[in-house]
Amino acid sequence: ANAFNEIDGKFVYNGILEGNWMPPYDDGTSPSAWTGSVPILEQYYESGGERVKYGQCWVFAGVVTTICRAIGLPSRVVTNVVSAHDTNGSLSLDVYYDEHMNRLDADPLTGTADSIWNYHVWNDVWMSRPDLPKGYGGWQAIDGTPQEQSAGLYRCGPAPVEAVRQGITGFNFDVPFLIASVNADQISWIRNPRSVIGWSKINTNTT
């Protein structure tokens, strides 16, 4: 599982595809123009290993699917609509306001900003997990799109899908991040100097 995680996060991101979420794409191919993984892999091979420009989440996921199936691992593409992006491991999307209800651009403690994406695409891959209790093998979520660092690398998973479904955070790898992606509450905070933590919760959105 760890070895494949290296393939997913390190090999795909650093080796094959370069992500780009804003045009122009003049020096490469627009992510929406790709119609399959084969041209990407061929271009990577024929260029002598130069990263192919450009990919976004569905392109990364397509390449991961092809690689997995080529080496005998069943893989499927997963689309998460209204996908949360938890940057600080709080299992929630935190929005901060000053005393005058002006929204802050980032978490004042970490400098990061949680967000909600219209959608996000990753992969489930079928593999055994002898490092986990019985019942948590099988489908494992992995994400080839560079989002947050995990142990110093942009990678995510393999996380047991069953643990994500049950909301169990104590298993490797990156299970809390994926739980937040599919089931995070949005919590609003206002600066409050009289609070022990310096902030007061003013709203929780669970929808």
Z-matrix of the N, CA and C atoms (Angstrom, degrees):
N
C 1 1.460
C 2 1.524 1 110.28
N 3 1.350 2 116.43 1 -45.27
C 4 1.451 3 119.23 2 178.76
C 5 1.519 4 111.77 3 -63.74
N 6 1.337 5 116.20 4 -39.27
C 7 1.462 6 119.59 5 -179.87
C 8 1.517 7 110.62 6 -62.93
N 9 1.338 8 116.48 7 -41.03
C 10 1.456 9 117.70 8 179.99
C 11 1.519 10 111.24 9 -70.92
N 12 1.317 11 117.11 10 -32.20
C 13 1.451 12 119.74 11 176.19
C 14 1.516 13 110.83 12 -59.19
N 15 1.322 14 117.10 13 -36.80
C 16 1.456 15 120.51 14 176.07
C 17 1.525 16 110.62 15 -63.68
N 18 1.340 17 116.48 16 -40.88
C 19 1.464 18 119.70 17 177.91
C 20 1.513 19 110.08 18 -61.10
N 21 1.328 20 116.05 19 -46.38
C 22 1.457 21 121.17 20 -176.22
C 23 1.514 22 111.56 21 -63.69
N 24 1.339 23 116.54 22 -56.78
C 25 1.448 24 119.47 23 -171.43
C 26 1.511 25 114.78 24 -83.24
N 27 1.313 26 117.11 25 -34.36
C 28 1.457 27 120.88 26 -174.59
C 29 1.520 28 111.59 27 -94.85
N 30 1.324 29 116.66 28 -48.52
C 31 1.464 30 120.73 29 -175.34
C 32 1.525 31 110.86 30 -71.01
N 33 1.332 32 116.92 31 -47.68
C 34 1.461 33 118.94 32 -176.97
C 35 1.515 34 111.11 33 -69.28
N 36 1.347 35 117.07 34 -46.44
C 37 1.463 36 118.91 35 -175.61
C 38 1.519 37 111.95 36 -71.18
N 39 1.326 38 116.93 37 -52.01
C 40 1.457 39 119.90 38 -175.52
C 41 1.519 40 112.41 39 -80.85
N 42 1.340 41 117.40 40 -23.43
C 43 1.444 42 119.36 41 -170.99
C 44 1.506 43 116.39 42 -101.68
N 45 1.330 44 118.64 43 -41.42
C 46 1.456 45 120.12 44 -168.97
C 47 1.522 46 112.88 45 -106.00
N 48 1.321 47 118.02 46 -51.65
C 49 1.461 48 121.29 47 -171.76
C 50 1.519 49 111.89 48 -117.72
N 51 1.304 50 115.31 49 143.86
C 52 1.460 51 121.45 50 171.08
C 53 1.525 52 108.43 51 -107.93
N 54 1.317 53 116.28 52 126.62
C 55 1.456 54 120.42 53 -179.75
C 56 1.518 55 111.86 54 -79.43
N 57 1.321 56 115.74 55 144.82
C 58 1.469 57 121.56 56 175.24
C 59 1.518 58 107.61 57 -154.34
N 60 1.342 59 116.01 58 119.10
C 61 1.460 60 120.54 59 -173.45
C 62 1.520 61 113.28 60 -105.04
N 63 1.327 62 116.73 61 3.05
C 64 1.462 63 120.00 62 179.95
C 65 1.528 64 109.36 63 -139.87
N 66 1.343 65 118.18 64 134.89
C 67 1.459 66 119.08 65 173.56
C 68 1.528 67 109.53 66 -66.72
N 69 1.346 68 117.53 67 164.95
C 70 1.463 69 127.50 68 9.48
C 71 1.530 70 112.96 69 -83.13
N 72 1.328 71 114.42 70 159.16
C 73 1.461 72 122.19 71 177.52
C 74 1.527 73 110.66 72 -118.66
N 75 1.339 74 115.82 73 28.36
C 76 1.461 75 120.50 74 -171.21
C 77 1.527 76 113.54 75 -61.09
N 78 1.330 77 117.45 76 -29.55
C 79 1.462 78 119.71 77 -177.92
C 80 1.521 79 112.40 78 -92.19
N 81 1.329 80 116.37 79 15.21
C 82 1.461 81 120.54 80 178.57
C 83 1.512 82 110.21 81 -160.25
N 84 1.313 83 115.81 82 -148.38
C 85 1.461 84 122.83 83 179.62
C 86 1.518 85 109.03 84 -115.90
N 87 1.317 86 116.44 85 132.82
C 88 1.463 87 120.34 86 176.32
C 89 1.522 88 109.71 87 -59.47
N 90 1.332 89 118.79 88 137.06
C 91 1.464 90 120.18 89 179.28
C 92 1.522 91 113.57 90 -53.09
N 93 1.321 92 117.16 91 -34.57
C 94 1.465 93 120.14 92 -177.80
C 95 1.517 94 113.10 93 -76.10
N 96 1.339 95 117.60 94 -8.43
C 97 1.467 96 120.64 95 -177.97
C 98 1.524 97 112.82 96 -87.25
N 99 1.328 98 118.08 97 -18.15
C 100 1.465 99 119.87 98 179.90
C 101 1.520 100 110.40 99 -69.00
N 102 1.325 101 116.17 100 138.77
C 103 1.470 102 121.05 101 178.22
C 104 1.522 103 112.21 102 -117.14
N 105 1.314 104 117.36 103 5.43
C 106 1.457 105 121.03 104 178.65
C 107 1.511 106 110.59 105 178.42
N 108 1.330 107 115.49 106 170.63
C 109 1.465 108 121.11 107 -177.65
C 110 1.523 109 113.17 108 -83.91
N 111 1.331 110 117.47 109 -25.72
C 112 1.467 111 120.48 110 -174.50
C 113 1.527 112 112.02 111 -58.91
N 114 1.346 113 120.21 112 -47.74
C 115 1.469 114 118.62 113 178.92
C 116 1.526 115 112.95 114 -60.53
N 117 1.327 116 117.14 115 -33.68
C 118 1.465 117 120.69 116 178.61
C 119 1.522 118 110.40 117 -66.02
N 120 1.327 119 115.98 118 -47.93
C 121 1.462 120 120.20 119 -178.89
C 122 1.527 121 111.14 120 -66.92
N 123 1.336 122 117.19 121 -37.01
C 124 1.466 123 120.10 122 177.56
C 125 1.524 124 110.97 123 -64.91
N 126 1.343 125 116.60 124 -43.35
C 127 1.462 126 119.91 125 179.51
C 128 1.524 127 110.87 126 -63.72
N 129 1.320 128 115.70 127 -40.45
C 130 1.470 129 120.04 128 178.04
C 131 1.532 130 110.58 129 -61.38
N 132 1.320 131 116.19 130 -43.95
C 133 1.472 132 120.96 131 -179.04
C 134 1.524 133 111.04 132 -67.46
N 135 1.327 134 116.86 133 -47.39
C 136 1.460 135 121.18 134 -175.04
C 137 1.526 136 112.32 135 -69.10
N 138 1.338 137 117.12 136 -23.94
C 139 1.466 138 120.44 137 179.28
C 140 1.523 139 112.24 138 -85.16
N 141 1.316 140 116.48 139 -1.31
C 142 1.453 141 119.91 140 -178.70
C 143 1.513 142 114.04 141 79.91
N 144 1.322 143 115.95 142 22.79
C 145 1.461 144 119.53 143 175.76
C 146 1.511 145 115.12 144 98.34
N 147 1.339 146 117.31 145 19.37
C 148 1.461 147 119.43 146 175.53
C 149 1.528 148 109.74 147 -82.21
N 150 1.330 149 115.48 148 142.76
C 151 1.455 150 119.13 149 179.95
C 152 1.522 151 111.18 150 -61.00
N 153 1.316 152 115.22 151 139.05
C 154 1.462 153 121.54 152 -179.22
C 155 1.523 154 108.80 153 -87.05
N 156 1.315 155 116.10 154 133.40
C 157 1.460 156 122.11 155 178.36
C 158 1.531 157 109.31 156 -103.62
N 159 1.328 158 121.27 157 125.68
C 160 1.456 159 130.25 158 5.61
C 161 1.508 160 109.18 159 -138.62
N 162 1.335 161 115.85 160 165.28
C 163 1.450 162 120.17 161 177.84
C 164 1.510 163 112.01 162 -133.40
N 165 1.319 164 115.85 163 156.15
C 166 1.455 165 124.04 164 166.24
C 167 1.522 166 107.04 165 -129.44
N 168 1.323 167 117.32 166 -173.94
C 169 1.464 168 120.20 167 -165.71
C 170 1.525 169 113.64 168 -54.17
N 171 1.336 170 117.64 169 -43.11
C 172 1.464 171 118.44 170 -176.87
C 173 1.529 172 111.99 171 -70.60
N 174 1.328 173 116.23 172 -26.66
C 175 1.461 174 120.22 173 177.57
C 176 1.527 175 109.82 174 -74.16
N 177 1.325 176 116.82 175 -45.66
C 178 1.468 177 120.13 176 175.41
C 179 1.523 178 110.46 177 -55.97
N 180 1.340 179 116.05 178 -45.76
C 181 1.467 180 120.21 179 -177.65
C 182 1.522 181 111.61 180 -64.43
N 183 1.327 182 117.07 181 -37.37
C 184 1.454 183 119.88 182 178.23
C 185 1.515 184 112.53 183 -64.65
N 186 1.335 185 116.55 184 -41.66
C 187 1.460 186 120.34 185 178.48
C 188 1.525 187 110.56 186 -65.99
N 189 1.336 188 116.75 187 -41.90
C 190 1.464 189 120.21 188 178.00
C 191 1.523 190 110.53 189 -60.56
N 192 1.330 191 117.21 190 -42.36
C 193 1.463 192 120.81 191 178.59
C 194 1.525 193 111.07 192 -58.50
N 195 1.318 194 116.45 193 -46.45
C 196 1.461 195 120.75 194 -179.41
C 197 1.524 196 111.31 195 -61.73
N 198 1.329 197 117.06 196 -45.64
C 199 1.466 198 120.53 197 -179.33
C 200 1.520 199 110.57 198 -63.54
N 201 1.323 200 116.46 199 -45.16
C 202 1.467 201 119.84 200 -179.36
C 203 1.523 202 111.32 201 -59.48
N 204 1.315 203 116.24 202 -49.15
C 205 1.462 204 119.81 203 -177.26
C 206 1.521 205 111.11 204 -66.40
N 207 1.341 206 116.64 205 -32.60
C 208 1.466 207 119.67 206 179.97
C 209 1.525 208 111.77 207 -65.40
N 210 1.329 209 117.30 208 -29.66
C 211 1.467 210 119.89 209 -179.66
C 212 1.527 211 111.50 210 -101.21
N 213 1.341 212 116.13 211 11.49
C 214 1.456 213 119.85 212 171.43
C 215 1.511 214 116.09 213 92.71
N 216 1.336 215 117.96 214 13.05
C 217 1.461 216 120.94 215 177.92
C 218 1.524 217 110.02 216 -100.40
N 219 1.330 218 118.97 217 119.14
C 220 1.463 219 120.20 218 174.92
C 221 1.528 220 110.02 219 -58.26
N 222 1.315 221 116.75 220 134.55
C 223 1.464 222 120.97 221 -177.24
C 224 1.517 223 109.61 222 -144.61
N 225 1.322 224 115.81 223 146.92
C 226 1.464 225 121.67 224 175.96
C 227 1.526 226 108.62 225 -138.83
N 228 1.317 227 115.38 226 154.32
C 229 1.460 228 122.09 227 178.80
C 230 1.525 229 108.72 228 -92.38
N 231 1.323 230 116.39 229 135.87
C 232 1.463 231 122.88 230 -178.76
C 233 1.525 232 108.63 231 -118.69
N 234 1.338 233 116.84 232 131.49
C 235 1.461 234 121.94 233 175.18
C 236 1.516 235 109.40 234 -110.95
N 237 1.316 236 116.67 235 125.33
C 238 1.465 237 123.19 236 177.86
C 239 1.521 238 108.55 237 -109.27
N 240 1.335 239 116.79 238 111.42
C 241 1.461 240 121.75 239 -179.23
C 242 1.525 241 108.92 240 -84.94
N 243 1.338 242 116.30 241 138.94
C 244 1.471 243 123.26 242 -173.30
C 245 1.531 244 108.12 243 55.92
N 246 1.305 245 114.89 244 70.66
C 247 1.467 246 122.84 245 -170.86
C 248 1.524 247 110.70 246 -96.92
N 249 1.325 248 116.03 247 122.05
C 250 1.463 249 120.94 248 -179.29
C 251 1.521 250 110.90 249 -78.93
N 252 1.328 251 115.10 250 147.56
C 253 1.467 252 121.39 251 177.89
C 254 1.524 253 107.40 252 -126.20
N 255 1.326 254 115.21 253 98.00
C 256 1.464 255 122.61 254 -178.34
C 257 1.523 256 109.00 255 -92.18
N 258 1.324 257 116.99 256 113.41
C 259 1.463 258 120.33 257 -172.56
C 260 1.525 259 114.21 258 -91.78
N 261 1.335 260 117.75 259 -13.62
C 262 1.467 261 118.74 260 -173.07
C 263 1.522 262 114.12 261 -122.48
N 264 1.333 263 117.91 262 10.56
C 265 1.454 264 120.73 263 175.79
C 266 1.509 265 115.43 264 73.22
N 267 1.325 266 117.66 265 21.45
C 268 1.464 267 121.00 266 -178.23
C 269 1.524 268 112.98 267 -86.55
N 270 1.335 269 117.45 268 -6.65
C 271 1.471 270 123.39 269 -175.43
C 272 1.518 271 111.96 270 64.06
N 273 1.322 272 116.99 271 20.02
C 274 1.463 273 121.87 272 177.39
C 275 1.520 274 108.65 273 -145.56
N 276 1.331 275 115.19 274 161.50
C 277 1.458 276 120.77 275 172.91
C 278 1.518 277 106.90 276 -98.72
N 279 1.311 278 116.97 277 110.80
C 280 1.463 279 121.93 278 -172.94
C 281 1.522 280 110.66 279 -101.11
N 282 1.336 281 115.14 280 127.29
C 283 1.462 282 122.56 281 178.00
C 284 1.525 283 107.49 282 -116.32
N 285 1.328 284 117.26 283 132.35
C 286 1.462 285 121.56 284 -173.68
C 287 1.528 286 111.12 285 -116.94
N 288 1.346 287 114.96 286 141.95
C 289 1.465 288 122.55 287 178.17
C 290 1.525 289 109.08 288 -129.19
N 291 1.331 290 115.13 289 149.48
C 292 1.463 291 117.75 290 173.12
C 293 1.528 292 109.72 291 -82.34
N 294 1.335 293 116.78 292 -174.95
C 295 1.465 294 120.89 293 -175.92
C 296 1.521 295 113.09 294 -62.21
N 297 1.333 296 116.83 295 -20.59
C 298 1.462 297 121.28 296 -177.94
C 299 1.529 298 112.20 297 -101.17
N 300 1.313 299 116.02 298 14.82
C 301 1.468 300 123.15 299 179.09
C 302 1.523 301 113.09 300 64.63
N 303 1.324 302 116.07 301 29.61
C 304 1.457 303 120.32 302 170.39
C 305 1.524 304 108.17 303 -88.43
N 306 1.313 305 115.61 304 125.91
C 307 1.460 306 119.44 305 -177.43
C 308 1.522 307 110.91 306 -70.11
N 309 1.330 308 116.03 307 134.02
C 310 1.455 309 121.46 308 177.98
C 311 1.527 310 110.12 309 -87.13
N 312 1.312 311 115.45 310 150.97
C 313 1.463 312 120.12 311 -176.33
C 314 1.520 313 112.97 312 -74.40
N 315 1.337 314 116.99 313 -22.82
C 316 1.462 315 119.58 314 -174.01
C 317 1.520 316 110.34 315 -152.90
N 318 1.313 317 115.15 316 167.35
C 319 1.457 318 122.11 317 172.82
C 320 1.529 319 108.03 318 -61.73
N 321 1.335 320 118.73 319 121.60
C 322 1.471 321 119.99 320 -175.89
C 323 1.522 322 113.44 321 -66.26
N 324 1.319 323 118.10 322 -17.68
C 325 1.460 324 121.07 323 -179.46
C 326 1.525 325 112.27 324 -90.04
N 327 1.324 326 116.71 325 -40.23
C 328 1.465 327 120.39 326 -174.77
C 329 1.524 328 113.53 327 -104.86
N 330 1.334 329 116.94 328 -19.63
C 331 1.454 330 120.37 329 -176.53
C 332 1.512 331 114.30 330 77.93
N 333 1.333 332 117.14 331 3.55
C 334 1.461 333 121.27 332 178.60
C 335 1.525 334 109.75 333 -98.87
N 336 1.311 335 116.49 334 162.22
C 337 1.459 336 121.49 335 -178.63
C 338 1.521 337 110.17 336 -128.96
N 339 1.328 338 116.60 337 121.05
C 340 1.461 339 120.43 338 173.31
C 341 1.522 340 109.49 339 -71.22
N 342 1.323 341 116.40 340 157.82
C 343 1.462 342 120.01 341 -178.28
C 344 1.521 343 110.43 342 -154.33
N 345 1.320 344 115.05 343 167.83
C 346 1.462 345 122.05 344 174.35
C 347 1.519 346 107.65 345 -121.53
N 348 1.325 347 116.29 346 122.42
C 349 1.454 348 121.41 347 177.64
C 350 1.524 349 109.53 348 -92.35
N 351 1.330 350 116.56 349 147.09
C 352 1.468 351 120.05 350 176.72
C 353 1.524 352 110.99 351 -53.63
N 354 1.299 353 115.76 352 -41.24
C 355 1.465 354 121.82 353 176.05
C 356 1.520 355 108.08 354 -161.64
N 357 1.302 356 115.58 355 163.30
C 358 1.461 357 121.03 356 173.02
C 359 1.522 358 107.87 357 -146.51
N 360 1.320 359 116.00 358 150.33
C 361 1.463 360 122.11 359 -175.90
C 362 1.520 361 109.01 360 -124.41
N 363 1.334 362 115.70 361 131.03
C 364 1.461 363 121.10 362 173.86
C 365 1.518 364 109.23 363 -139.52
N 366 1.328 365 118.13 364 -164.29
C 367 1.465 366 122.26 365 -176.65
C 368 1.514 367 111.84 366 -126.04
N 369 1.308 368 115.57 367 148.85
C 370 1.459 369 122.64 368 161.49
C 371 1.523 370 107.33 369 -107.75
N 372 1.325 371 116.13 370 134.72
C 373 1.463 372 122.20 371 179.13
C 374 1.518 373 108.23 372 -127.17
N 375 1.331 374 117.08 373 135.80
C 376 1.467 375 121.60 374 -178.22
C 377 1.517 376 109.41 375 -87.65
N 378 1.328 377 116.50 376 121.66
C 379 1.467 378 120.98 377 178.38
C 380 1.522 379 109.18 378 -157.55
N 381 1.316 380 115.58 379 157.70
C 382 1.462 381 120.09 380 175.13
C 383 1.522 382 109.13 381 -77.43
N 384 1.344 383 115.86 382 152.50
C 385 1.463 384 121.57 383 177.20
C 386 1.521 385 109.34 384 -132.02
N 387 1.332 386 117.36 385 75.35
C 388 1.465 387 119.94 386 -179.91
C 389 1.521 388 113.34 387 -63.68
N 390 1.342 389 117.36 388 -13.58
C 391 1.462 390 120.66 389 178.19
C 392 1.522 391 112.47 390 -81.08
N 393 1.346 392 117.23 391 -7.15
C 394 1.462 393 121.61 392 -176.66
C 395 1.524 394 110.40 393 -115.11
N 396 1.345 395 117.74 394 161.76
C 397 1.467 396 120.23 395 175.82
C 398 1.523 397 111.72 396 -61.14
N 399 1.309 398 116.00 397 160.39
C 400 1.455 399 121.84 398 179.06
C 401 1.529 400 109.97 399 -57.44
N 402 1.326 401 115.11 400 138.18
C 403 1.455 402 120.65 401 179.06
C 404 1.511 403 114.48 402 101.68
N 405 1.335 404 116.76 403 -7.26
C 406 1.460 405 119.48 404 -177.68
C 407 1.526 406 112.85 405 -112.74
N 408 1.320 407 116.50 406 10.94
C 409 1.452 408 120.32 407 169.32
C 410 1.522 409 109.14 408 -82.63
N 411 1.319 410 116.20 409 -167.94
C 412 1.469 411 119.25 410 -179.82
C 413 1.516 412 110.86 411 87.51
N 414 1.321 413 116.66 412 -132.81
C 415 1.465 414 120.25 413 -175.45
C 416 1.529 415 111.06 414 -66.53
N 417 1.325 416 114.20 415 127.56
C 418 1.463 417 122.47 416 178.12
C 419 1.528 418 108.41 417 -124.14
N 420 1.321 419 116.69 418 132.17
C 421 1.464 420 121.08 419 179.31
C 422 1.527 421 109.80 420 -84.38
N 423 1.318 422 115.93 421 130.38
C 424 1.461 423 122.32 422 173.27
C 425 1.518 424 107.84 423 -132.88
N 426 1.317 425 116.30 424 155.43
C 427 1.462 426 119.93 425 -176.02
C 428 1.517 427 109.16 426 -136.75
N 429 1.320 428 116.60 427 114.86
C 430 1.457 429 121.55 428 179.72
C 431 1.512 430 113.91 429 -82.45
N 432 1.342 431 118.07 430 -7.70
C 433 1.460 432 121.14 431 179.58
C 434 1.525 433 109.84 432 -82.31
N 435 1.320 434 118.53 433 128.24
C 436 1.472 435 119.82 434 178.70
C 437 1.518 436 111.11 435 -70.47
N 438 1.343 437 116.95 436 113.42
C 439 1.462 438 121.90 437 178.70
C 440 1.521 439 111.22 438 -119.32
N 441 1.339 440 115.67 439 -69.65
C 442 1.455 441 121.61 440 179.86
C 443 1.529 442 109.04 441 -125.81
N 444 1.318 443 115.44 442 152.86
C 445 1.458 444 119.17 443 178.31
C 446 1.523 445 111.10 444 -76.71
N 447 1.316 446 115.52 445 140.69
C 448 1.458 447 122.94 446 173.91
C 449 1.519 448 107.18 447 -126.37
N 450 1.337 449 116.39 448 113.95
C 451 1.467 450 121.69 449 -176.05
C 452 1.528 451 111.15 450 54.29
N 453 1.335 452 115.66 451 40.13
C 454 1.455 453 120.77 452 173.14
C 455 1.507 454 116.45 453 88.52
N 456 1.342 455 117.72 454 -3.10
C 457 1.462 456 121.06 455 179.27
C 458 1.524 457 109.93 456 -125.59
N 459 1.324 458 115.92 457 149.91
C 460 1.461 459 119.82 458 173.50
C 461 1.523 460 108.55 459 -76.89
N 462 1.312 461 115.50 460 99.85
C 463 1.457 462 121.45 461 -177.87
C 464 1.525 463 108.06 462 -160.77
N 465 1.315 464 115.60 463 164.14
C 466 1.464 465 120.32 464 178.91
C 467 1.519 466 109.22 465 -154.01
N 468 1.348 467 116.02 466 124.08
C 469 1.439 468 121.39 467 179.04
C 470 1.532 469 111.94 468 93.30
N 471 1.340 470 114.72 469 -178.53
C 472 1.470 471 128.80 470 6.78
C 473 1.527 472 112.10 471 -76.82
N 474 1.331 473 115.57 472 127.81
C 475 1.461 474 122.65 473 179.54
C 476 1.519 475 108.80 474 -112.28
N 477 1.336 476 118.60 475 128.62
C 478 1.464 477 120.32 476 -178.79
C 479 1.521 478 111.56 477 -62.43
N 480 1.323 479 116.52 478 122.85
C 481 1.460 480 121.19 479 -178.53
C 482 1.522 481 110.94 480 -59.05
N 483 1.335 482 117.14 481 -35.40
C 484 1.465 483 120.06 482 179.79
C 485 1.526 484 111.17 483 -62.82
N 486 1.314 485 117.69 484 -37.53
C 487 1.464 486 120.59 485 177.17
C 488 1.524 487 111.10 486 -67.19
N 489 1.334 488 116.80 487 -38.33
C 490 1.464 489 120.42 488 176.96
C 491 1.521 490 110.07 489 -63.47
N 492 1.328 491 117.48 490 -42.93
C 493 1.464 492 121.35 491 179.18
C 494 1.522 493 111.80 492 -61.22
N 495 1.326 494 116.24 493 -39.55
C 496 1.456 495 120.80 494 -177.09
C 497 1.527 496 113.09 495 -86.01
N 498 1.315 497 117.19 496 -9.18
C 499 1.455 498 120.20 497 -178.55
C 500 1.514 499 113.49 498 72.57
N 501 1.321 500 117.44 499 30.13
C 502 1.464 501 122.40 500 -179.63
C 503 1.526 502 108.52 501 -93.00
N 504 1.315 503 116.34 502 118.54
C 505 1.463 504 120.34 503 -170.62
C 506 1.522 505 114.75 504 -94.86
N 507 1.322 506 119.34 505 -6.83
C 508 1.456 507 120.74 506 -168.54
C 509 1.512 508 116.48 507 -86.82
N 510 1.343 509 118.56 508 9.38
C 511 1.458 510 120.89 509 -176.76
C 512 1.527 511 111.09 510 -108.47
N 513 1.330 512 116.37 511 149.90
C 514 1.462 513 122.14 512 171.07
C 515 1.529 514 109.22 513 -76.57
N 516 1.307 515 119.77 514 150.40
C 517 1.451 516 128.29 515 -0.05
C 518 1.523 517 108.47 516 -123.60
N 519 1.338 518 117.48 517 133.08
C 520 1.470 519 123.28 518 174.67
C 521 1.520 520 113.51 519 64.30
N 522 1.326 521 116.85 520 27.70
C 523 1.469 522 120.40 521 179.16
C 524 1.530 523 111.85 522 -60.17
N 525 1.345 524 120.58 523 -45.84
C 526 1.471 525 119.24 524 -179.72
C 527 1.523 526 113.40 525 -57.61
N 528 1.328 527 117.04 526 -39.19
C 529 1.465 528 120.11 527 179.82
C 530 1.525 529 110.79 528 -61.82
N 531 1.329 530 117.15 529 -41.64
C 532 1.461 531 120.59 530 -179.27
C 533 1.520 532 111.57 531 -73.47
N 534 1.330 533 117.89 532 -35.71
C 535 1.465 534 120.01 533 175.08
C 536 1.522 535 109.68 534 -59.58
N 537 1.327 536 116.74 535 -45.34
C 538 1.460 537 120.09 536 178.37
C 539 1.525 538 111.49 537 -62.80
N 540 1.319 539 117.27 538 -35.48
C 541 1.466 540 120.32 539 -179.00
C 542 1.520 541 112.03 540 -59.52
N 543 1.329 542 116.35 541 -36.35
C 544 1.468 543 119.84 542 -175.19
C 545 1.521 544 113.34 543 -103.36
N 546 1.351 545 118.57 544 -13.72
C 547 1.468 546 118.23 545 -170.42
C 548 1.525 547 113.28 546 -149.72
N 549 1.310 548 119.32 547 33.22
C 550 1.465 549 121.02 548 -179.16
C 551 1.524 550 111.08 549 -84.19
N 552 1.327 551 116.30 550 141.03
C 553 1.460 552 121.54 551 168.00
C 554 1.527 553 108.66 552 -83.47
N 555 1.340 554 115.71 553 150.80
C 556 1.461 555 119.97 554 173.86
C 557 1.524 556 108.30 555 -99.80
N 558 1.322 557 116.65 556 121.20
C 559 1.458 558 122.16 557 -176.07
C 560 1.526 559 109.14 558 -115.94
N 561 1.337 560 115.87 559 129.77
C 562 1.463 561 121.73 560 178.50
C 563 1.524 562 109.65 561 -103.04
N 564 1.329 563 115.45 562 135.97
C 565 1.461 564 122.55 563 -178.03
C 566 1.524 565 110.05 564 -125.15
N 567 1.341 566 116.29 565 145.25
C 568 1.460 567 121.55 566 174.17
C 569 1.528 568 108.69 567 -121.23
N 570 1.322 569 115.95 568 141.17
C 571 1.462 570 119.54 569 179.91
C 572 1.527 571 110.18 570 -63.32
N 573 1.324 572 115.90 571 130.73
C 574 1.464 573 122.03 572 -177.89
C 575 1.528 574 108.84 573 -142.26
N 576 1.328 575 117.61 574 99.16
C 577 1.468 576 120.40 575 -177.99
C 578 1.528 577 113.35 576 -60.03
N 579 1.326 578 117.61 577 -21.06
C 580 1.466 579 120.45 578 -178.83
C 581 1.525 580 112.43 579 -84.36
N 582 1.327 581 116.62 580 -10.99
C 583 1.458 582 120.34 581 177.93
C 584 1.526 583 110.08 582 -79.59
N 585 1.317 584 116.11 583 147.54
C 586 1.468 585 120.70 584 179.63
C 587 1.522 586 110.86 585 -59.35
N 588 1.334 587 116.39 586 -38.81
C 589 1.467 588 120.18 587 -178.44
C 590 1.525 589 112.56 588 -93.51
N 591 1.334 590 116.50 589 -2.22
C 592 1.458 591 120.09 590 178.70
C 593 1.506 592 114.77 591 86.28
N 594 1.333 593 116.81 592 -0.45
C 595 1.460 594 121.79 593 -177.58
C 596 1.523 595 109.78 594 -142.87
N 597 1.334 596 115.90 595 149.69
C 598 1.462 597 121.39 596 175.70
C 599 1.519 598 109.40 597 -123.14
N 600 1.317 599 115.20 598 137.98
C 601 1.462 600 120.55 599 178.30
C 602 1.525 601 109.22 600 -76.05
N 603 1.330 602 117.06 601 129.92
C 604 1.461 603 120.36 602 -178.80
C 605 1.526 604 112.84 603 -115.76
N 606 1.329 605 117.39 604 -15.40
C 607 1.466 606 118.41 605 179.60
C 608 1.525 607 109.97 606 -165.15
N 609 1.337 608 115.16 607 145.33
C 610 1.462 609 121.76 608 173.20
C 611 1.515 610 108.72 609 -129.85
N 612 1.318 611 116.17 610 122.22
C 613 1.463 612 122.06 611 179.12
C 614 1.521 613 108.40 612 -107.77
N 615 1.325 614 116.62 613 114.54
C 616 1.467 615 121.15 614 -176.52
C 617 1.524 616 112.68 615 -100.05
N 618 1.337 617 118.20 616 1.98
C 619 1.465 618 119.96 617 -177.18
C 620 1.519 619 110.98 618 -87.12
